[in-house]
Amino acid sequence: MNILDILGMIFQESGFAGLIEDPRYLVMILVACLLLYLGIGKKYEPLLMIPIAFGVLLANLPRTGITDGLIHYLSLGVEYGIYPSLVFLGTGAMTDFGPLIANPSSLLMGAGAQFGIFTAFLLALVLGFEPKVAAAIGVIGGADGPTAILTASKLAMDFLPAIAIAAYSYMALIPMIQPPLMRLCTTETERKTVMKQARKVSKTERIIFPIAVTIFVVLLIPDTAPLVGMLMFGNLLKETGLTDRLSDTAQNALTNIVIIFLGVSVGAKAVATTFLTLRTIEIIVLGLIAFSFSTIGGLLIGKIMYRVTGGKINPLIGSAGVSAVPMAARVSQIEGQKANPSNYLLMHAMGPNVAGVIGSAVAAGFMLKMFGSW
């Protein structure tokens, strides 16, 4: 065997030959590079966009066998719903439910912002998706990546990569997507509304809240237990003041580790042979529709509350009813200050924002209850 034969054999067994055999892998490598650019260059949700993008890259380098080894075992945390629940534990430990406790009516805006979930669900049915897959697609409208991943892992594993990438992409694009809808759905007078400072919430209320929510919501919809339970447990660790070490671990070390495993595992599911389909494009479009209608739903409830309270509630905070904490609340603050420089809506918007976290988990639990046995 001469040197040319040896080089030829090496090339035939290399990933380069695999790219020639199936150019779809090259397309997915380019997709991974685009996602890396969005995460690094544009800073779009970099903590998850970068791991997801690198997972896509690893899974589409031909002939590595990585998806049958390391990635296979990491992915078990996604398939069994472990990673999303642990992310919610960290989210709970980082979340201040004070604005929601001070203004319980924020729950209405958080509920209204789930409108897009059911809109996208119905549209997905019209496009011919199976009911359980349509349910998983609809949850993108909650603007909560872990919730979308958990639902997809139970109802639509084959479409998990498209659903996850759509969910996190639209979360990252909130500052671009929401403002035009906010201006479309509200008047200048409404946007100028200044809200009074909310009352101070006691420590006792803060401790009772996560316990009471867990009991009520999980008894109402048992399928919400993994998400709502971990969210409220994390918050309780924070609010007691007695478990600072556990709260700190949940907020930082544990969450960071889980996000790495979650992102790489989800990205690695986006293999060229199953990802590059018309269905993927349809899911991404439906995700945008879901997110847009969720924003509009929250704004419309905000407008109703503006009327009912005689102009005491700025309807802009309704757009924060989607679950992207705290980005959606910041967008409400920015748009409010554009209309009235003396406006300070951030803490008011945090009420609907954290209500949206609970609302999206409840909506996902409802979908799992309805379609989990299909």
Summary of the structure (lengths in Angstrom):
residues: 374
radius of gyration: 21.9
end to end distance: 57.9
largest distance: 88.6
contacts: 1443
relative contact order: 0.19
helix: 79%
strand: 0%
